[in-house]
């Protein structure tokens, strides 16, 4: 049958015209009713804010000022029984018509005058508590609801929707005047007053006053939200970017000359959502007690970051690059959320010019290396894989591979100086408390071959048995440390080798900072890789300058102080006892009874260390606890041991901690041999030494401020739970 094309076109035209007419009629109805619809929508929103969040929202006036532009005046938001959260004098918002037809709200213009958003925190309450209560309310959903919700969440979709909505809310044209963001945190205040902020033809300009006239910031650049691109820079007039609030609140001094951020592209493919961007900083200055004693300065750092989001994972792709000075590295990070949490972290470099790498180190991070001259190339690789369901199977490998690397000139510290006799200084809280010669000029110095093999082998067994064969690091101990800390959800165990303990005591301060630990690791690598100090010399120095008791340094002093012997005459029992006290030397006398014998809870430790040594052919097998019963504290020192209560002496009423069944001593050993981090020993000046005959205080220790704060938080938590579980009757 022949098709009448002309007739089909006529019918199609009439149908299309009908749709247009109906659309026009609908649009006309909506246009005439838009004021009523606006008021109804605002009323619903106000009721919902009151019902769900207990917020009082008031709007002085709301009206259309154009086809798709709405103006509001005198808007306030006040949480119940809290300070006002938001106040806006006047604002106009325009939306794009075309996206609106498809159910998507895209802001085309924004004008705002005289606004204040004020977050107030006093004691343990704030005027944004309603957000936390909302999250808590969501968390009380049934288990089945949570499981269903978890199954439905696709992180790629969440990220894509979030980015799309954020870009859609960036207007093509913007004019903001006098918008203040203020934070009041007890007696601390922080204020950002945006005097002007405009977007005109994709050009962003702004002037922001920080805390009145403290400083003036500018956020400048280009923003093309519709093209999913942006490039902005943040800087201050005549001074670095800085927020004193961070120093007041967190003891963190943070400065930077310029911060830059760039959004290059967003895309979806293969079930993944990807964001391509970049960031950079100039002259970043960090000062915090946990980082370093002084300022850490990063002159130039940047990153090309390619982020990816999958159904159940997020990460940074290996195509990303980190720039630090002239050095470059490729990171890879992936966090899998479900069905179990899996952490993957990698970092790799190409062979780098060694001097470029050393020059790239932030100033103040490795003080002893500053000024060091090196040659050759270095390549770094590190891989970490941790499955939260199998933490003991954690994988970790780290290697710094040299290629014709050599040290041409030492920096501030000459690490080879300890190959000759040297003066060792002991500091506590930056105060010099003692100094002594490590060498023949010191009568207590004992050459390695003059120290009893019992002591040498007991220390190696307890502290670092592979010391003479490893390259300064024990990756197995580090893996055990990672697994233990992950399971404990806190830092519980480190992985220090004798090499690391030696470097810490010989070249570094006692302050527990991230920079000191990083510097320690790098110095160990240099010493071991370049053979600057032999293993034998390192161990000899270690035994001759570590602390063995209150103001007791070196094995010569220790053996005479505790046993009235020279180091060459120490027997197996005395050696095992001394190996036990290395991590906590100040408590050595507390390991003895007043008659000079060793407390019985250490018997298991003696047997364990002795058996390990015997299995390695380092001491004969023994069925009597490897010298435990023969150890006797020097008679003149016994009066300084705290007396034991008469009840404790009665063997029928022996406290549990003093029986062989306890595992205190054995557990201490395993924590040490597998890499437990050692507490920094307290250094005591000679005048602080207990007087002869004075009993060592073993009574209760006053609680620290941290412990008291923890107890107060726990008490508040219990009170809050009690109130929630027993609500007042209505």
C-alpha positions as CSV (number, residue, x, y, z in Angstrom):
1,X,0.0,0.0,0.0
2,X,1.4,3.4,-1.0
3,X,2.1,5.7,1.9
4,X,0.8,9.3,1.6
5,X,3.9,11.1,2.9
6,X,2.2,14.5,2.7
7,X,-0.6,13.4,4.9
8,X,1.8,12.0,7.5
9,X,3.7,15.2,7.6
10,X,0.4,17.2,8.1
11,X,-0.7,14.9,10.9
12,X,2.7,15.1,12.6
13,X,2.7,18.9,12.4
14,X,-0.7,19.1,14.0
15,X,0.3,16.7,16.8
16,X,3.5,18.8,17.4
17,X,1.5,22.0,17.4
18,X,-0.9,20.4,19.9
19,X,1.9,19.6,22.2
20,X,3.3,23.2,21.9
21,X,-0.2,24.6,22.6
22,X,-0.7,22.4,25.6
23,X,2.8,23.2,26.9
24,X,2.1,26.9,26.4
25,X,-1.2,26.6,28.2
26,X,0.5,24.7,31.0
27,X,3.3,27.2,31.2
28,X,0.8,30.0,31.3
29,X,-1.1,28.4,34.1
30,X,2.2,27.9,36.0
31,X,3.3,31.4,35.3
32,X,0.0,32.9,36.7
33,X,0.1,30.6,39.7
34,X,3.9,30.8,40.3
35,X,3.6,33.2,43.3
36,X,1.2,30.8,45.0
37,X,3.3,27.8,44.1
38,X,6.4,29.6,45.5
39,X,4.7,30.4,48.8
40,X,3.4,26.8,49.1
41,X,6.8,25.4,48.4
42,X,8.5,27.7,50.9
43,X,5.9,26.8,53.5
44,X,6.5,23.1,53.0
45,X,10.2,23.7,53.4
46,X,9.8,25.7,56.6
47,X,7.6,23.1,58.1
48,X,10.0,20.3,57.2
49,X,12.9,22.3,58.8
50,X,11.0,22.7,62.0
51,X,9.8,19.1,62.1
52,X,13.0,17.3,61.1
53,X,15.7,19.7,62.5
54,X,13.9,21.9,65.0
55,X,14.9,25.0,63.0
56,X,13.0,28.2,62.9
57,X,13.2,29.6,59.4
58,X,11.7,33.0,58.6
59,X,11.6,34.8,55.2
60,X,10.6,38.4,55.2
61,X,9.6,38.5,51.6
62,X,9.9,36.2,48.6
63,X,8.8,37.0,45.0
64,X,9.6,36.4,41.4
65,X,11.6,39.3,39.8
66,X,11.9,37.7,36.4
67,X,10.9,34.7,34.4
68,X,13.2,32.4,36.4
69,X,14.6,34.7,39.1
70,X,13.4,34.7,42.7
71,X,14.3,37.3,45.3
72,X,14.4,36.8,49.0
73,X,14.8,39.3,51.8
74,X,15.4,39.2,55.6
75,X,16.0,35.4,55.7
76,X,17.0,33.9,59.1
77,X,17.6,30.4,60.4
78,X,17.7,29.8,64.1
79,X,18.1,26.3,65.8
80,X,16.0,25.7,68.9
81,X,17.7,27.1,72.1
82,X,20.8,28.0,70.1
83,X,22.4,31.0,68.6
84,X,21.3,32.3,65.2
85,X,22.9,30.3,62.4
86,X,22.1,32.3,59.3
87,X,21.0,35.8,58.4
88,X,20.7,37.1,54.9
89,X,19.6,40.7,54.0
90,X,18.9,40.3,50.3
91,X,19.5,37.6,47.7
92,X,18.3,36.9,44.2
93,X,18.7,33.4,42.6
94,X,18.2,32.7,38.9
95,X,17.9,29.2,37.4
96,X,18.5,28.0,33.9
97,X,15.3,27.1,32.0
98,X,16.6,24.3,29.8
99,X,18.0,22.1,32.6
100,X,14.9,22.8,34.6
101,X,12.7,21.1,31.9
102,X,14.6,17.9,32.6
103,X,14.3,18.1,36.4
104,X,17.7,19.5,37.0
105,X,18.2,22.8,38.9
106,X,21.2,24.8,37.6
107,X,21.9,28.2,39.0
108,X,22.4,30.8,36.3
109,X,22.8,33.9,38.5
110,X,23.3,34.8,42.2
111,X,23.2,38.2,43.9
112,X,23.6,38.4,47.7
113,X,24.0,41.4,50.0
114,X,24.7,41.5,53.7
115,X,24.8,37.9,54.9
116,X,26.1,36.2,58.1
117,X,26.6,32.5,58.7
118,X,27.6,32.0,62.3
119,X,28.7,28.7,63.8
120,X,28.9,28.9,67.6
121,X,30.4,26.3,69.8
122,X,30.4,26.6,73.6
123,X,31.6,23.8,75.9
124,X,30.1,20.7,74.3
125,X,27.2,22.3,72.4
126,X,26.9,24.1,69.1
127,X,24.3,25.6,66.9
128,X,24.9,22.9,64.3
129,X,24.1,20.0,66.6
130,X,21.0,19.4,64.5
131,X,23.2,18.0,61.8
132,X,24.8,15.5,64.1
133,X,21.4,14.5,65.5
134,X,20.1,13.9,62.0
135,X,23.1,11.6,61.3
136,X,22.4,9.8,64.6
137,X,18.7,9.5,63.7
138,X,19.7,7.9,60.4
139,X,22.1,5.5,62.3
140,X,19.1,4.1,64.3
141,X,17.6,2.6,61.2
142,X,17.0,-1.1,61.3
143,X,19.8,-3.5,60.3
144,X,17.8,-4.7,57.3
145,X,17.3,-1.1,56.1
146,X,21.0,-0.4,56.5
147,X,22.0,-3.6,54.6
148,X,19.5,-2.7,51.8
149,X,20.8,0.8,51.7
150,X,24.5,-0.4,51.6
151,X,23.8,-2.8,48.8
152,X,22.1,0.0,46.7
153,X,24.9,2.6,47.2
154,X,27.2,2.9,44.2
155,X,30.1,5.1,45.1
156,X,30.6,6.0,41.4
157,X,27.0,7.2,41.2
158,X,27.2,9.1,44.5
159,X,30.4,10.9,43.4
160,X,29.0,11.8,40.0
161,X,25.8,13.1,41.4
162,X,27.7,15.1,44.0
163,X,30.0,16.7,41.5
164,X,27.2,17.4,39.0
165,X,25.1,19.1,41.7
166,X,28.0,21.1,42.9
167,X,28.9,22.4,39.4
168,X,25.2,23.1,38.7
169,X,25.1,25.4,41.8
170,X,28.0,27.5,40.6
171,X,26.4,30.4,38.8
172,X,27.4,31.8,35.5
173,X,27.1,35.3,36.9
174,X,27.6,36.1,40.6
175,X,27.8,39.3,42.7
176,X,28.2,38.8,46.4
177,X,28.8,41.8,48.8
178,X,29.4,41.6,52.6
179,X,28.9,37.9,53.3
180,X,30.6,36.8,56.5
181,X,31.4,33.3,57.6
182,X,32.1,33.4,61.4
183,X,33.2,30.7,63.8
184,X,33.0,31.2,67.6
185,X,34.7,28.4,69.5
186,X,34.5,29.2,73.2
187,X,36.8,32.2,73.5
188,X,38.3,31.8,70.0
189,X,37.0,33.5,66.9
190,X,37.5,33.2,63.2
191,X,35.9,35.4,60.6
192,X,35.9,35.4,56.8
193,X,34.2,38.6,55.5
194,X,33.8,38.4,51.7
195,X,33.6,42.1,50.8
196,X,33.1,41.3,47.1
197,X,33.1,38.1,45.1
198,X,32.1,38.1,41.4
199,X,31.9,35.8,38.5
200,X,31.7,37.7,35.2
201,X,32.3,35.9,31.8
202,X,33.9,33.0,33.7
203,X,36.4,35.3,35.6
204,X,36.3,34.9,39.4
205,X,37.6,37.8,41.6
206,X,37.1,38.3,45.3
207,X,38.3,40.2,48.4
208,X,38.1,38.4,51.7
209,X,39.0,40.0,55.1
210,X,40.2,37.6,57.7
211,X,39.4,38.5,61.4
212,X,38.7,42.2,60.5
213,X,42.0,43.8,59.3
214,X,44.3,40.9,60.2
215,X,44.8,40.0,56.6
216,X,43.2,40.3,53.2
217,X,42.9,37.2,50.9
218,X,42.0,37.0,47.3
219,X,40.5,34.0,45.4
220,X,41.1,34.5,41.7
221,X,40.8,32.5,38.5
222,X,38.5,31.1,35.9
223,X,35.3,29.1,36.6
224,X,33.5,27.4,33.7
225,X,31.0,25.2,35.5
226,X,29.1,24.3,32.4
227,X,32.4,23.0,30.8
228,X,33.3,21.2,34.1
229,X,36.6,23.2,34.3
230,X,38.1,25.6,36.9
231,X,41.4,27.0,37.8
232,X,41.8,29.2,40.9
233,X,44.5,30.6,43.1
234,X,44.3,31.8,46.7
235,X,46.8,34.3,48.1
236,X,47.1,37.2,50.6
237,X,48.1,40.8,50.3
238,X,51.7,41.3,51.4
239,X,51.9,38.3,53.8
240,X,51.5,34.5,53.8
241,X,48.1,32.8,54.1
242,X,47.6,32.0,57.7
243,X,44.8,31.2,60.2
244,X,45.8,32.0,63.8
245,X,42.8,30.0,64.9
246,X,44.6,26.7,64.0
247,X,47.5,27.6,66.3
248,X,45.1,28.6,69.1
249,X,43.0,25.5,68.7
250,X,45.4,22.8,67.6
251,X,48.9,24.2,68.2
252,X,49.3,24.1,64.4
253,X,51.0,27.0,62.7
254,X,50.3,26.7,59.0
255,X,51.4,29.2,56.4
256,X,51.6,29.3,52.6
257,X,52.3,32.0,50.0
258,X,50.0,30.6,47.3
259,X,47.6,27.7,47.0
260,X,46.4,26.6,43.5
261,X,43.7,24.2,42.5
262,X,42.5,23.1,39.1
263,X,39.6,20.9,37.8
264,X,40.5,19.6,34.3
265,X,37.8,17.0,33.5
266,X,35.2,14.7,34.9
267,X,34.0,11.6,33.0
268,X,32.2,8.3,33.4
269,X,33.3,5.1,31.7
270,X,33.3,1.4,32.4
271,X,31.3,1.8,35.6
272,X,33.8,4.3,37.0
273,X,33.5,8.0,37.6
274,X,36.8,9.9,37.2
275,X,38.0,13.3,38.2
276,X,41.1,14.9,36.7
277,X,42.6,17.8,38.6
278,X,45.7,19.3,40.1
279,X,46.9,21.3,43.1
280,X,50.1,23.2,44.1
281,X,51.5,25.1,47.0
282,X,54.4,27.6,47.3
283,X,56.4,28.1,50.5
284,X,54.3,25.9,52.8
285,X,55.3,26.3,56.4
286,X,54.2,23.8,59.1
287,X,54.9,24.0,62.8
288,X,53.4,21.5,65.2
289,X,55.0,19.7,68.2
290,X,54.0,16.3,66.7
291,X,55.8,17.1,63.3
292,X,59.1,18.8,64.3
293,X,60.6,21.0,66.9
294,X,60.8,24.0,64.5
295,X,59.3,25.0,61.2
296,X,59.1,22.6,58.3
297,X,59.2,24.4,55.0
298,X,58.2,23.0,51.6
299,X,59.3,25.5,48.9
300,X,57.4,23.9,46.0
301,X,55.0,21.0,45.9
302,X,52.4,20.0,43.4
303,X,50.3,17.1,42.3
304,X,48.5,16.0,39.2
305,X,45.7,13.9,40.7
306,X,43.5,11.5,38.8
307,X,40.7,10.2,41.2
308,X,38.5,7.3,40.4
309,X,35.3,6.0,42.0
310,X,33.8,2.5,41.5
311,X,30.8,0.7,42.8
312,X,32.5,-0.1,46.1
313,X,35.9,1.6,46.0
314,X,37.6,5.0,45.6
315,X,41.2,5.9,44.9
316,X,44.0,7.8,43.3
317,X,45.2,6.3,40.0
318,X,48.8,5.5,39.3
319,X,48.8,8.0,36.4
320,X,48.9,10.7,39.1
321,X,52.2,12.4,39.9
322,X,53.6,14.1,43.0
323,X,56.2,16.9,42.5
324,X,58.5,17.9,45.3
325,X,61.2,20.3,44.1
326,X,62.8,18.4,41.1
327,X,61.8,15.0,42.4
328,X,58.7,13.2,41.1
329,X,56.8,10.1,42.4
330,X,53.8,8.1,41.3
331,X,51.3,7.2,44.0
332,X,48.5,4.7,43.9
333,X,45.8,4.5,46.6
334,X,42.7,2.4,46.6
335,X,40.2,2.0,49.4
336,X,37.7,-0.8,48.9
337,X,34.7,-0.3,51.2
338,X,32.8,-3.6,50.9
339,X,32.3,-6.5,51.4
340,X,35.4,-6.0,53.6
341,X,37.6,-3.0,53.9
342,X,40.8,-3.3,51.9
343,X,43.6,-0.7,51.8
344,X,46.1,-0.6,48.9
345,X,48.9,2.0,48.9
346,X,51.8,2.2,46.5
347,X,54.5,4.8,45.7
348,X,57.1,4.4,43.0
349,X,59.8,6.6,41.4
350,X,62.0,6.4,38.4
351,X,65.7,6.5,39.1
352,X,66.2,10.0,40.5
353,X,69.3,12.2,40.7
354,X,70.3,11.7,44.3
355,X,71.1,15.3,44.9
356,X,67.8,16.4,43.4
357,X,66.1,14.1,45.9
358,X,68.0,15.3,48.9
359,X,67.5,19.0,47.9
360,X,63.7,18.2,47.6
361,X,63.5,17.3,51.3
362,X,61.5,20.0,53.2
363,X,63.7,22.3,55.3
364,X,63.6,21.5,58.9
365,X,62.5,17.9,58.4
366,X,66.0,16.3,58.3
367,X,68.2,18.8,60.1
368,X,71.2,16.5,60.4
369,X,71.2,16.0,56.6
370,X,70.9,19.7,55.6
371,X,73.9,20.6,53.3
372,X,74.8,17.0,52.5
373,X,76.3,16.5,49.0
374,X,75.7,13.2,47.2
375,X,76.1,11.6,43.8
376,X,74.5,8.8,41.8
377,X,70.8,7.8,41.5
378,X,68.1,6.5,43.9
379,X,64.9,4.7,43.1
380,X,62.2,4.2,45.7
381,X,59.4,1.6,45.7
382,X,56.8,0.8,48.5
383,X,53.8,-1.4,48.5
384,X,51.2,-1.9,51.2
385,X,48.1,-4.2,51.1
386,X,45.9,-4.7,54.1
387,X,42.7,-6.7,54.1
388,X,40.8,-5.8,57.3
389,X,39.4,-9.3,57.5
390,X,43.0,-10.8,57.4
391,X,45.2,-8.2,59.1
392,X,47.9,-10.7,60.1
393,X,48.4,-11.3,56.3
394,X,49.3,-7.7,55.7
395,X,51.8,-7.2,52.8
396,X,54.5,-4.5,53.0
397,X,57.6,-4.0,51.1
398,X,59.8,-0.8,51.0
399,X,63.1,-0.4,49.2
400,X,65.4,2.5,48.3
401,X,67.6,1.2,45.5
402,X,71.0,3.0,44.9
403,X,72.8,3.2,41.6
404,X,76.4,4.3,42.0
405,X,75.2,6.3,45.0
406,X,77.8,7.8,47.3
407,X,78.2,10.6,49.9
408,X,80.5,13.4,48.8
409,X,80.1,15.6,51.9
410,X,78.3,15.2,55.2
411,X,75.7,17.8,56.2
412,X,75.3,19.2,59.7
413,X,76.1,15.8,61.2
414,X,79.2,13.7,60.4
415,X,78.0,10.2,61.0
416,X,81.5,8.8,60.8
417,X,82.6,10.7,63.9
418,X,81.5,7.8,66.2
419,X,84.1,5.5,64.7
420,X,86.5,7.3,67.0
421,X,86.1,8.0,70.8
422,X,83.5,10.7,71.2
423,X,81.6,12.6,73.9
424,X,78.0,11.6,74.2
425,X,75.5,14.0,75.6
426,X,72.2,13.1,77.2
427,X,69.3,15.5,76.9
428,X,65.9,15.6,78.4
429,X,63.4,18.2,77.3
430,X,66.2,20.1,75.6
431,X,68.2,20.2,78.8
432,X,71.6,18.6,79.1
433,X,71.6,16.3,82.1
434,X,74.8,14.3,81.5
435,X,77.7,13.8,79.2
436,X,80.5,11.2,79.1
437,X,83.2,9.8,76.8
438,X,82.4,6.7,74.8
439,X,85.9,5.3,74.5
440,X,89.0,4.1,76.4
441,X,89.3,7.4,78.3
442,X,86.2,6.4,80.2
443,X,87.0,3.7,82.8
444,X,83.5,2.2,82.4
445,X,83.8,1.8,78.6
446,X,84.0,-1.8,77.7
447,X,85.1,-3.1,74.2
448,X,82.7,-5.5,72.6
449,X,85.0,-8.5,72.9
450,X,85.4,-7.8,76.6
451,X,81.6,-8.0,77.2
452,X,80.3,-11.4,78.3
453,X,78.8,-13.4,75.4
454,X,75.9,-14.1,77.7
455,X,75.0,-10.4,77.7
456,X,75.7,-9.8,74.0
457,X,73.5,-12.7,73.0
458,X,70.7,-12.1,75.5
459,X,70.3,-8.5,74.2
460,X,70.3,-9.6,70.6
461,X,67.8,-12.3,71.3
462,X,65.4,-9.9,73.1
463,X,65.9,-6.8,71.0
464,X,67.0,-7.7,67.4
465,X,68.4,-11.2,66.7
466,X,69.0,-10.5,63.0
467,X,71.0,-7.3,63.7
468,X,74.2,-8.6,62.1
469,X,72.4,-9.8,59.0
470,X,69.7,-7.2,58.2
471,X,70.3,-3.9,56.5
472,X,69.0,-1.8,59.4
473,X,65.3,-2.7,59.0
474,X,63.1,-5.6,59.9
475,X,60.2,-5.7,57.5
476,X,58.7,-8.7,59.2
477,X,58.5,-6.8,62.5
478,X,57.0,-3.8,60.7
479,X,54.3,-6.0,59.2
480,X,53.5,-7.4,62.7
481,X,53.4,-3.9,64.0
482,X,51.0,-2.8,61.3
483,X,48.7,-5.7,62.0
484,X,48.8,-5.3,65.8
485,X,48.1,-1.5,65.6
486,X,45.3,-2.0,63.1
487,X,43.6,-4.6,65.3
488,X,44.1,-2.5,68.4
489,X,42.8,0.6,66.6
490,X,45.6,2.6,68.2
491,X,49.4,2.8,68.2
492,X,50.5,-0.1,70.3
493,X,53.7,-1.5,68.7
494,X,56.6,-0.1,66.7
495,X,59.4,-2.0,64.9
496,X,62.7,-0.4,66.0
497,X,65.9,-2.4,65.3
498,X,69.1,-2.0,67.2
499,X,70.4,0.1,64.2
500,X,67.4,2.5,64.7
501,X,67.9,2.7,68.4
502,X,71.5,3.4,67.9
503,X,70.9,6.2,65.5
504,X,68.2,7.7,67.7
505,X,70.6,7.8,70.7
506,X,73.7,8.8,68.8
507,X,72.5,11.5,66.4
508,X,69.0,12.6,67.2
509,X,67.0,14.3,70.0
510,X,64.6,12.4,72.2
511,X,61.5,14.3,71.0
512,X,58.8,12.0,69.6
513,X,58.0,13.7,66.3
514,X,57.3,12.5,62.8
515,X,60.3,14.3,61.5
516,X,62.6,12.6,63.9
517,X,61.3,9.1,63.0
518,X,61.6,9.8,59.3
519,X,65.1,11.2,59.8
520,X,66.0,8.2,61.9
521,X,65.0,5.8,59.1
522,X,67.0,7.7,56.4
523,X,70.1,7.9,58.6
524,X,69.9,4.2,59.2
525,X,69.7,3.6,55.5
526,X,72.7,5.8,54.8
527,X,74.9,4.2,57.5
528,X,74.0,0.7,56.6
529,X,74.1,1.1,52.8
530,X,77.3,3.1,52.8
531,X,78.9,1.0,55.5
532,X,79.8,4.2,57.4
533,X,79.9,2.3,60.7
534,X,80.5,-1.4,61.0
535,X,77.9,-3.6,62.8
536,X,80.4,-4.5,65.5
537,X,81.3,-0.9,66.2
538,X,77.6,0.0,66.2
539,X,76.8,-2.7,68.7
540,X,79.8,-1.8,70.9
541,X,78.6,1.8,71.1
542,X,75.0,0.8,71.7
543,X,75.9,-1.3,74.7
544,X,78.2,1.4,76.1
545,X,75.8,4.3,75.9
546,X,72.2,3.2,76.3
547,X,70.5,3.7,79.6
548,X,70.3,0.8,82.1
549,X,68.8,2.6,85.1
550,X,68.4,6.0,86.7
551,X,71.4,7.9,85.5
552,X,73.1,4.6,84.7
553,X,74.6,4.6,81.2
554,X,76.6,1.9,79.5
555,X,77.1,-1.8,80.4
556,X,80.2,-1.0,82.4
557,X,78.3,1.2,84.9
558,X,75.3,-1.2,84.8
559,X,77.1,-4.4,85.7
560,X,79.0,-2.7,88.5
561,X,75.9,-0.8,89.8
562,X,73.6,-3.8,90.0
563,X,75.9,-6.8,90.5
564,X,79.4,-5.4,91.5
565,X,80.9,-7.2,88.5
566,X,82.7,-6.2,85.3
567,X,80.8,-6.8,82.1
568,X,83.0,-9.8,81.2
569,X,81.8,-11.7,84.2
570,X,78.0,-11.4,83.8
571,X,76.4,-14.8,83.9
572,X,73.3,-16.0,82.0
573,X,70.8,-15.0,84.6
574,X,72.2,-11.5,85.1
575,X,72.4,-11.0,81.3
576,X,68.7,-12.1,80.8
577,X,67.6,-9.7,83.5
578,X,69.5,-6.8,81.9
579,X,68.0,-7.7,78.5
580,X,64.5,-7.3,80.1
581,X,65.1,-3.8,81.5
582,X,66.4,-2.2,78.3
583,X,63.0,-0.7,77.2
584,X,62.2,0.7,80.7
585,X,65.5,1.1,82.5
586,X,64.1,3.5,85.2
587,X,62.0,0.7,86.6
588,X,64.9,-1.8,87.0
589,X,65.0,-1.8,90.8
590,X,61.2,-2.6,90.9
591,X,62.1,-6.0,89.3
592,X,63.7,-7.1,92.6
593,X,62.6,-8.1,96.1
594,X,64.3,-6.5,99.0
595,X,66.4,-9.6,99.5
596,X,68.0,-9.0,96.1
597,X,66.2,-11.8,94.3
598,X,64.3,-11.3,91.0
599,X,60.5,-11.1,91.3
600,X,58.9,-14.4,90.3
601,X,56.7,-13.0,87.5
602,X,59.9,-12.8,85.4
603,X,60.6,-16.5,85.7
604,X,58.7,-17.3,82.5
605,X,60.7,-14.6,80.6
606,X,64.0,-16.1,81.8
607,X,62.9,-19.6,80.6
608,X,61.7,-18.3,77.2
609,X,64.9,-16.3,76.4
610,X,67.1,-19.1,77.8
611,X,65.4,-21.7,75.6
612,X,65.7,-19.5,72.5
613,X,69.4,-19.0,73.2
614,X,69.9,-22.7,73.9
615,X,68.2,-23.7,70.6
616,X,70.6,-21.4,68.8
617,X,73.6,-22.9,70.6
618,X,74.3,-19.7,72.5
619,X,74.0,-21.2,76.0
620,X,73.6,-24.8,77.4
621,X,70.1,-26.2,78.0
622,X,69.0,-25.7,81.6
623,X,66.0,-27.0,83.5
624,X,66.2,-24.4,86.3
625,X,65.0,-21.2,84.5
626,X,68.4,-20.2,83.1
627,X,70.0,-18.5,86.1
628,X,66.8,-17.0,87.4
629,X,67.4,-18.3,90.9
630,X,71.0,-17.2,91.1
631,X,70.5,-13.5,90.3
632,X,71.1,-11.3,93.3
633,X,71.1,-7.5,93.4
634,X,74.2,-5.9,94.9
635,X,73.8,-5.9,98.7
636,X,74.4,-2.2,99.1
637,X,71.6,-1.5,96.6
638,X,68.9,-3.6,98.2
639,X,67.9,-1.0,100.7
640,X,66.6,1.1,97.8
641,X,64.2,-1.6,96.8
642,X,60.6,-0.9,98.0
643,X,59.7,-3.2,100.9
644,X,57.1,-5.9,100.2
645,X,53.9,-6.0,102.2
646,X,53.9,-9.0,104.7
647,X,50.8,-10.3,103.1
648,X,52.6,-10.5,99.7
649,X,55.5,-12.5,101.3
650,X,53.1,-15.3,102.4
651,X,53.4,-17.8,99.5
652,X,49.8,-19.0,100.2
653,X,48.5,-15.5,99.4
654,X,50.9,-14.7,96.5
655,X,49.3,-12.0,94.2
656,X,48.4,-13.3,90.8
657,X,50.9,-11.1,89.1
658,X,53.7,-12.8,91.0
659,X,53.0,-16.3,90.0
660,X,54.5,-18.3,87.1
661,X,51.1,-18.5,85.4
662,X,51.2,-14.8,84.6
663,X,52.5,-13.9,81.2
664,X,53.7,-10.4,81.9
665,X,57.4,-11.1,81.3
666,X,56.8,-13.4,78.3
667,X,54.4,-10.9,76.7
668,X,56.9,-8.1,77.2
669,X,59.5,-10.1,75.4
670,X,57.2,-10.9,72.4
671,X,56.2,-7.2,72.2
672,X,59.9,-6.3,72.0
673,X,61.3,-9.0,69.8
674,X,58.4,-8.4,67.3
675,X,59.0,-4.7,67.4
676,X,57.1,-3.0,70.2
677,X,57.9,0.7,70.2
678,X,60.0,1.5,73.3
679,X,59.0,4.3,75.6
680,X,61.4,7.1,75.7
681,X,63.4,6.7,79.0
682,X,63.1,9.4,81.5
683,X,66.4,11.0,82.1
684,X,67.2,11.9,85.7
685,X,70.0,14.2,86.8
686,X,72.4,12.9,89.5
687,X,70.8,15.3,92.1
688,X,67.4,13.7,91.3
689,X,68.7,10.3,92.2
690,X,66.9,8.6,95.2
691,X,68.9,9.0,98.4
692,X,70.6,6.0,99.7
693,X,68.1,4.0,101.8
694,X,65.1,5.8,100.4
695,X,62.4,3.4,99.3
696,X,61.3,3.6,95.7
697,X,57.8,5.1,95.5
698,X,55.4,2.5,94.1
699,X,52.1,4.0,95.3
700,X,49.4,5.3,93.0
701,X,50.5,7.7,90.3
702,X,48.5,11.0,89.7
703,X,46.3,10.8,86.6
704,X,47.4,12.8,83.6
705,X,45.2,15.5,82.2
706,X,44.5,13.3,79.2
707,X,43.2,10.5,81.5
708,X,41.0,13.0,83.3
709,X,39.6,14.3,80.1
710,X,38.9,10.8,78.9
711,X,37.1,10.0,82.1
712,X,35.0,13.1,81.8
713,X,34.1,12.3,78.2
714,X,33.1,8.8,79.3
715,X,31.0,10.1,82.1
716,X,29.2,12.5,79.7
717,X,28.6,9.7,77.2
718,X,27.1,7.5,80.0
719,X,24.8,10.3,81.1
720,X,23.7,11.0,77.6
721,X,22.9,7.3,77.0
722,X,21.0,7.2,80.2
723,X,18.9,10.2,79.1
724,X,18.2,8.6,75.7
725,X,17.3,5.2,77.2
726,X,15.1,6.8,79.8
727,X,13.4,9.8,78.2
728,X,11.3,12.0,80.4
729,X,7.6,11.2,80.5
730,X,5.4,13.5,78.3
